[in-house]
Structures are given as C-alpha cells and as structure tokens.
C-alpha cells in the first residue's frame, strides 16, 4: 500500500509541475496572457498539486513558496473576475 501512495504522490507532483511549466511556457510564447483565466487556473492547479506533493515530502520551503504563489494567483484571479481592483 505504501508503494501505491508513493506513486500517487509522484503523479500529483508531476501533474503540478506540468501545469506550472505549461502556464509559464504558454505565457512566454505569447499564446496566453498573464491575466487570462487559462493562465491563472493553470497556475492555481499547478501550485495546489505541488503543495500536496511538497507536504508529502516534508519539503517546507517548497510548500511555503507554492502557497505564496497560489495566494498571489488567487488575488490576480479575483482582480480579473471582479473587473479591476
């Protein structure tokens, strides 16, 4: 059972990394904007999965960093959704 948990958490980590890297890449290539819903949601999912992974690995610096990044992204999403703060 422990082995299954390990592989599930690895999948969670790679999923988070893929979302975060995908968002960054698409933005860098000017395919999506930094204030687009797609970019912000990809960052939210990426951060969330990376937080879960970092907590499971007891990687404190990583989960703190991703928590801050997630909060900044949520603020940006609210600003876009509400229509400018």
DATA-V728472 format. One record per residue. RES is the residue in one small letter. OMEGA is omega in whole degrees, 0 to 359 (999 if undefined). D_FIRST is the distance of its C-alpha to the first C-alpha in Angstrom with 1 decimal. Layout:
<<RES:OMEGA:D_FIRST> <RES:OMEGA:D_FIRST>>
This chain:
<<x:179:0.0> <x:181:3.8> <x:179:5.4> <x:179:5.2> <x:180:6.4> <x:181:8.8> <x:176:10.2> <x:180:10.7> <x:175:12.6> <x:178:14.4> <x:177:15.5> <x:180:16.7> <x:180:18.6> <x:177:20.2> <x:178:21.2> <x:179:22.8> <x:180:24.6> <x:178:25.8> <x:183:27.3> <x:179:29.0> <x:178:30.3> <x:179:31.4> <x:180:33.3> <x:182:35.0> <x:181:35.9> <x:177:37.3> <x:180:39.3> <x:179:40.6> <x:181:41.8> <x:176:43.6> <x:173:41.7> <x:180:40.6> <x:182:42.2> <x:177:40.7> <x:180:41.6> <x:179:40.4> <x:180:37.9> <x:180:35.8> <x:182:35.6> <x:179:34.9> <x:177:32.1> <x:177:30.5> <x:179:30.7> <x:180:29.3> <x:179:26.2> <x:179:25.9> <x:181:26.3> <x:180:23.9> <x:178:21.0> <x:175:22.0> <x:178:22.1> <x:181:18.6> <x:182:17.5> <x:178:20.0> <x:180:18.9> <x:179:15.3> <x:184:17.0> <x:178:19.6> <x:189:22.3> <x:181:25.0> <x:181:27.8> <x:182:25.8> <x:176:24.8> <x:179:28.3> <x:181:29.9> <x:176:28.0> <x:177:28.7> <x:178:32.4> <x:179:32.3> <x:180:30.7> <x:177:33.4> <x:180:36.2> <x:177:35.0> <x:177:34.9> <x:179:38.5> <x:179:39.6> <x:178:38.2> <x:179:40.1> <x:179:43.2> <x:183:43.0> <x:181:42.3> <x:176:45.0> <x:176:47.4> <x:179:48.2> <x:999:48.2>>
